[in-house]
Amino acid sequence: MFNYEEAFSRNIGWVTEAEQQKLRNTRVAIGGLGGVGGDHAVVLSRLGIGNFNISDLDDYDVANFNRQSGANMSTLGRPKAAVMEETIRGINPEADINNFDHGITDDNLEQFLDGVDIYIDSLDIFALEMRRKVFRRCYEKGIPTITAAPLGMGTAFLVFMPGKMSFDEYFAIEDPAPNATEEEKEQLFADNIIRFIVGVAPACIQRHYLAERTSVNFFKKKVPSTCMGISLAAGVLCTNALKIILNRGEVIYAPRGMHFDAYLNKTKKTWRPFGNKNPLQRYMFKVFKGIIDNSK
């Protein structure tokens, strides 16, 4: 028979019994259940989080096998949202789960964020417009948000706290001109993806060991990823989620961030006042854009 206290008893010591009950009563929203999202869901479930709003609209395919928590031969072709709901319930049968299995949309965004204590961003890197909308609404509702990008064999993360610097202020994503051509819109989309990457990881230390630059193609919506980066992202993000939920420990929030890379044995703390409008960020944008352009 399942017993919550026994199932998560090994957490006690690192958290108190009262804190464990707080985790039990917390509602977390996870946008996207693919690469990092699946690992986030598993780690948070094992932490004892008791309430979830989850979202994804894709099915598992073979290309997911190298990194996604729920991807294997038995789940091939199955919806990621359904598989991860089963996974969460397998860890905690008492979990309350609202499953948005058609993804986050303009129509269900309010419902997706209803009653949420913290938002975990794991949307596809190319879902930039919906990511902006979710972060903006979280900021308006006073919901803390976290994003952690798996970059090579490391991770970089950013936290956005209510009343502090917002996602829009930090990333300075640009909108196309009203009369922009399709080619111009396509180029701006690729540039905005670069703005997102260099914003999450201002140090961009992972660029030093990218072995095949042609593997990065924003126009084809293709980027490489490793399971190590995914696992590290989940560990870092979920640790910070715990600190925010329990209101203990130092939380680094935008315009400050941190990048840890296991391959390079490096940790970089970053501080970028004005976000992507900072001169250092403008320089890194040009560097990264040059790398991408030269790989075509």
BAMARLO-258821 format. One record per atom (N, C-alpha, C): z negated, x, y. Coordinates in steps of 0.001 Angstrom, whole numbers, plus 500000, padded with zeros to 6 digits. Layout:
% BAMARLO-258821
ZXY ...
% end
This chain:
% BAMARLO-258821
500000500842498804 500000500000500000 500000500883501253 500771500462502278 500831501223503523 499573500989504346 499041502080504885 497900502010505780 498187502934506957 498249502390508163 498644503177509334 497730504377509530 496436504152509491 495485505241509761 495645506371508759 495852506028507495 496024507059506478 497373507764506622 498419506983506921 499768507551507029 499857508625508105 499116508443509198 499221509374510322 497911510127510564 497097510207509513 495788510855509636 495896512352509916 496988512977509461 497138514423509695 497478514741511153 497792513716511942 497969513948513383 496627514171514071 495555513602513465 494234513664514081 493734515101514073 493293515535515226 492947516942515435 493786517443516589 495102517201516488 495992517488517618 495992516327518601 495708515138518091 495429513980518953 494132513353518463 493468512627519341 492241511940518937 492602510618518265 491618509989517643 491870508688517025 492264507662518079 491634507723519258 491987506792520339 493417507033520817 493806508307520892 495176508621521312 496182508166520265 495819508264518994 496728507799517948 496976506300518079 495955505562518430 496122504126518626 496985503829519854 496889504692520858 497750504526522028 499211504741521643 499461505744520822 500816505972520324 501298504772519513 500399504214518741 500729503049517924 501191501869518776 500617501743519971 500908500609520842 501972500903521892 502566502083521815 503602502487522779 504969501982522331 505784501590523322 507172501220523026 508110502265523624 508943502831522767 509912503857523156 511315503295523015 512138503530524018 513556503171523918 514359504436523653 515242504379522659 516092505516522314 517540505073522471 518238505668523421 519641505352523644 520541506288522878 521088505821521760 521941506656520919 521182507209519734 521758507083518528 521064507493517304 521889508478516479 522799509165517143 523659510111516448 522992511448516252 523475512490516972 522930513831516799 521452513911517076 521083514063518336 519668514192518664 518910512888518470 519555511752518700 518855510471518628 518230510171517285 518932510507516202 518385510277514869 517144511105514627 517191512373515030 516013513234514881 514866512766515758 515170512327516976 514120511791517847 513421510614517182 514208509719516601 513642508528515965 512715508903514814 513129509881514008 512310510310512869 511012510964513345 511112511890514295 509928512603514774 508945511635515430 509449510739516261 508568509777516931 507929508815515933 508675508457514891 508105507606513846 506969508315513133 507156509590512806 506112510352512116 504944510665513048 505189510623514334 504107510762515309 503229509513515339 503795508401514845 503031507163514786 503359506168515876 504444506423516630 504896505426517613 505145504117516866 504641503019517429 504698501758516691 505750500768517123 506434501027518251 507372500042518785 508608500745519335 509778500251518941 511034500907519304 512074499900519790 512800500301520814 514082499697521155 515121500763520859 515994500515519883 516979501519519483 518384500983519714 519318501907519857 520676501482520189 521710502480519687 522758501945519074 523949502732518740 525021501760518275 526290502126518478 527386501235518083 528342501876517086 528048503104516653 528956503825515767 528519503770514307 529464504123513431 529197504270512002 529217505757511642 528559506108510557 528558507505510109 529903507878509508 530354509087509821 531532509639509156 531248511080508735 532175511686508027 531958513007507437 531682514071508505 532293513919509686 532104514905510753 530675514931511280 529856513959510882 528447513927511305 527533514728510385 528042515162509234 527186515728508193 526483517019508613 527053517782509540 526469519089509867 525211518980510725 524899517771511266 523808517744512240 523035516432512340 523562515301511865 522931514019512153 521977513591511040 520794513211511443 519685512949510526 520034511959509426 520734510891509768 521007509846508774 522313509988508042 523060511066508288 524413511211507735 524403511884506365 524862511164505354 525038511719504013 526002510810503254 526305511142502021 527304510379501276 526896508913501077 525601508680500963 525148507297500724 525229506424501973 525337507050503173 525404506265504411 526792506293505040 527736506954504405 529085507087504942 529682505707505228 530110505496506470 530702504223506854 529708503159507275 528420503450507141 527399502473507530 527026502619508997 526587501549509654 526184501639511062 524960502537511235 525014503418512225 523899504325512476 522632503555512847 522790502484513609 521622501707514033 520906501089512839 521659500587511872 521054499968510690 520349501012509830 520991502163509637 520402503223508814 519116503745509444 519132503967510763 517941504512511411 516823503483511503 517161502208511586 516113501188511520 515435501235510150 516225501352509093 515655501466507751 514786502721507635 515241503818508249 514485505073508191 513140504923508877 513130504327510068 511877504117510794 510941503223509988 511483502135509442 510648501215508659 510150501864507370 510932502810506839 510493503526505651 509291504408505932 509185504894507155 508036505712507563 506870504837507991 507174503774508733 506143502869509246 506605501428509092 506285500789507980 506718499414507735 506205498422508775 505169498802509517 504619497908510527 505316498028511879 506265498955512010 506919499193513299 507644497944513789 507526497686515084 508270496606515715 509537497208516312 510700496756515838 511966497379516228 512923496326516772 513395496561517982 514487495777518552 515743496628518447 516709496156517669 517892496945517361 519096496426518154 519567497242519092 520741496907519891 521947497583519238 522433496951518170 523428497600517317 524856497518517851 525026496989519053 526344497043519709 526313497993520904 525268498817520960 525137499780522041 524515499168523281 524287500018524280 523754499566525558 524919499139526441 524811497960527014 525867497427527865 525261496934529176 526130496587530108 525654496008531368 524892494710531097 525309493986530070 524708492681529782 523321492790529142 523073493867528365 521784493932527651 520848495024528163 521230495706529242 520416496817529745 518999496374530091 518850495238530749 517515494754531116 516674494486529876 517280493871528879 516568493586527638 516204494862526904 517115495830526931 516877497102526253 515669497827526838 515453497701528133 514348498406528808 513106497536528978 513145496330528473 512013495416528649 510772495915527893 509670496071528612 508408496475528000 508346497915527553 509301498741527988 509400500127527525 508469501036528326 507790501938527617 506882502898528252 507571504214528595 508595504574527828 509321505823528070 510715505696527464 511717506268528155 513095506232527668 513511507613527190 514065507649525980 514556508883525366 516082508848525390 516677509765526124 518130509784526272 518774510594525155 519605509923524391 520386510628523371 521775510008523249 522249509464524350 523606508936524385 524604510076524187 525774509725523708 526848510700523564 527080511404524903 527344512687524852 527520513469526073 528602512890526969 529584512192526363 530690511663527148 530436510241527674 529291509647527330 528940508310527831 528244508442529180 528892509116530096 528237509517531339 527933508333532256 528850507374532363 528624506252533269 527467505381532814 527386505100531520 526260504299531026 524959505084531139 525019506385530916 523821507217531080 523310507108532523 524198507183533479 523797507056534883 523129505710535138 523683504646534590 523119503311534800 521738503182534181 521565503725532975 520266503630532304 519208504411533078 519523505635533455 518560506447534202 518221505804535543 519227505246536197 518992504607537499 518047503422537365 518278502604536335 517428501428536145 516021501830535724 515897502869534907 514572503367534538 513805503818535771 514492504511536661 513847505004537881 513352503831538731 514175502800538822 513801501611539590 512611500896538974 512514500927537635 511434500236536924 510195501111536726 510269502377537143 509127503274536986 508917503761535569 510015503888534805 509938504352533416 510276505841533358 509378506693532845 509715508115532673 510890508273531711 511718509273531954 512894509506531119 512982510979530739 513509511230529541 513695512609529076 515066512752528439 515730513855528713 516950514213528008 516814515652527526 517226515908526294 517213517273525745 518555517522525083 519266518520525563 520598518814525046 520535519906523993 521134519668522812 521260520752521834 522417521657522258 522118522889522568 523126523812523088 523154525048522202 524195525164521407 524258526267520455 523117526170519471 522289527197519430 521132527213518540 519850527188519358 519898526357520384 518749526170521257 518793524814521906 517926524618522874 517886523330523579 517398523530525006 517898522681525887 517424522635527266 517035521195527557 515943521012528304 515501519643528557 515152519427530019 515233518152530403 514852517713531737 514055516420531621 513029516314532441 512225515099532535 512392514538533947 512536513229534040 512588512562535334 511426511582535404 510514511856536337 509311511049536479 509454510056537630 508815508900537506 508874507901538582 508385508484539903 509124508191540974 508724508643542298 509079510080542617 509589510822541624 510008512212541842 511537512253541966 512118513419541798 513568513542541916 514256512697540856 515284511952541242 515970511054540306 517150511750539632 517655511139538591 518836511614537872 520017511740538832 520256510712539641 521388510734540577 521255511857541589 520052512047542114 519832513112543096 520064514481542468 519600514648541244 519664515959540597 521089516323540178 521769515414539476 523061515771538881 524225515679539861 524106514850540890 525162514730541907 526532514485541259 526558513541540316 527817513168539674 528730512527540715 530010512887540690 530957512384541686 531756511203541142 532051510255542018 532884509102541671 534313509351542127 535293508818541399 536687509018541800 537016508287543101 537943508833543843 538404508168545063 539112506863544681 539088505868545558 539714504574545239 541186504683544865 541887505631545463 543328505789545205 543631506936544239 542638507377543473 542830508506542550 543819508163541449 544638509120541075 545570508939539961 544823509068538643 545455508667537557 544826508789536237 544544510240535899 545457511120536293 545261512559536041 544052513075536817 543906512617538057 542770513035538873 541458512490538311 541491511268537825 540298510672537217 539902511427535953 540906511821535173 540643512563533940 540017513917534246 540532514582535276 539983515888535662 538569515742536210 538328514706537004 536990514482537547 535998514180536437 536442513431535423 535570513141534280 535149514439533602 536110515335533363 535797516624532732 534859517442533615 535091517431534919 534221518162535849 532811517587535850 532691516267535746 531369515639535724 530611515964534440 531329516126533336 530671516562532102 530114517971532286 530874518826532968 530384520172533264 529152520091534163 529181519207535155 528015519034536026 526793518617535219 526998517756534240 525879517330533402 525338518496532580 526223519271531973 525799520395531124 525065521453531933 525638521866533067 524981522915533863 523732522369534557 523663521045534711 522454520448535259 521314520468534264 521612520096533015 520590520132531971 520182521569531673 521153522471531670 520894523877531301 521390524810532391 520671524891533520 521129525737534630 521341527203534243 520539527710533303 520684529115532900 521931529337532050 522379528298531335 523592528363530506 523610529586529583 522450529942529032 522386531168528240 523160531064526930 523419529844526471 524145529676525211 525585530149525301 526110530270526504 527518530642526664 527809532044526142 526781532877526002 526980534270525638 527396534466524175 527174533448523333 527544533648521924 528457532550521370 529133531819522241 530128530854521786 531287531621521151 531461531459519843 532422532281519103 533856531792519244 534037530472519351 535379529892519470 535419528993520698 535901529510521803 535909528741523045 536826527524522980 537851527591522134 538766526454522013 538097525254521341 536889525445520794 536176524330520168 535624523362521209 535607523780522477 535133522923523571 536345522319524261 536500521006524136 537630520319524767 537150518983525313 536863518945526598 536337517731527206 537380516623527271 538656516995527360 539708515979527425 539843515244526094 539560515945524989 539583515317523667 538191514867523223 537224515000524137 535835514623523886 535294515295522617 535413516620522612 534994517387521449 534185518606521890 532977518728521344 532139519904521600 531448520293520290 531185521589520073 530503522015518848 529004521781518954 528341521661517804 526895521464517772 526347521962516448 525069522374516446 524428522833515208 523186522006514919 522808521953513658 521603521215513280 520354521906513833 520413523223514037 519255523918514600 519002523478516032 520085523361516807 519943522879518167 519381521467518213 519839520627517284 519357519243517205 517859519221516908 517426519984515909 516015519991515516 515126520529516632 515583521582517298 514803522133518399 514711521132519553 515803520434519826 515795519427520890 514779518334520585 514746517886519338 513795516837518956 512359517310519102 512084518539518688 510727519061518799 510264519174520235 511131519699521093 510780519869522503 510657518519523204 511645517645522991 511621516353523669 510424515513523244 510185515420521944 509106514553521459 507731515096521841 507598516402521962 506347516982522455 506088516542523884 507129516564524701 506966516132526084 506765514628526186 507360513873525282 507105512430525249 505631512173524969 505069512917524013 503647512781523695 502787513080524924 503107514154525648 502302514530526813 502355513452527894 503532512863528081 503671511813529089 502924510553528666 503067510160527406 502412508946526907 500895509075526978 500387510239526578 498938510440526532 498370510981527838 499262511268528792 498841511769530105 497964513011529972 498461513984529219 497738515246529075 498736516388528904 498336517575529372 499231518722529311 500200518735530482 500680519927530805 501618520075531920 502993519554531526 503575518727532370 504934518229532161 505832518839533234 506857519546532794 507837520113533714 508869519030534010 509061518707535280 510022517649535605 510978518117536699 512127517444536770 513194517820537704 512664517888539133 513079518936539858 514203519852539580 513865521059538715 512736521029538034 512390522105537101 512777521717535688 513139522706534886 513486522466533498 513204523690532659 513548523628531383 513314524766530493 514408524824529441 514798526041529069 515840526278528071 515309527310527083 515249526911525805 514847527840524743 516018528056523808 516309529305523494 517407529629522585 516903530520521461 516917529988520236 516413530728519081 517334531886518709 518623531741518935 519572532799518605 519350534033519479 519097533802520763 518919534903521709 517459535324521865 516541534585521205 515102534847521351 514677534804522819 515178533800523528 514903533706524956 514399532324525347 513518532317526333 513095531084526986 513271531271528483 513927530317529109 514149530376530552 513584529121531200 512683529305532163 512255528196533001 513132528196534240 513611527023534605 514538526928535733 513963526061536839 514374526359538044 513990525572539215 515195525501540130 515731524298540306 516920524115541120 516699523036542176 516037523410543284 515901522454544381 517278521917544780 517368520629545040 518621519937545361 519541519792544149 519053520166542963 519839519952541754 521171520652541773 522233519921541426 523566520526541357 524155520856542721 523483520460543787 523926520847545129 523393522223545515 522505522754544680 521972524093544915 523114525121544789 523166526135545660 524233527147545581 524352527798544207 523214528047543542 523272528629542194 523984527706541218 523760526410541372 524402525445540484 525900525350540754 526262525418542021 527683525408542351 528388526627541755 527687527755541756 528243528964541146 528385528796539633 527330528255538977 527387528066537526 528459527059537141 528675526062537979 529756525108537722 531095525834537668 531335526735538618 532588527479538643 532720528391537425 531600529033537041 531622529915535867 531969529135534614 531269528011534406 531483527211533199 532887526611533197 533324526134534343 534669525568534444 535722526629534116 535486527869534561 536394528947534248 536468529233532765 535308529177532091 535272529385530651 536099528326529936 535917527065530347 536639525961529715 538139526062529996 538502526321531255 539914526409531614 540620527553530894 539912528685530727 540518529839530073 540653529676528563 539957528683528010 539994528461526560 541120527521526153 541790526898527136 542859525934526828 544080526631526257 
% end
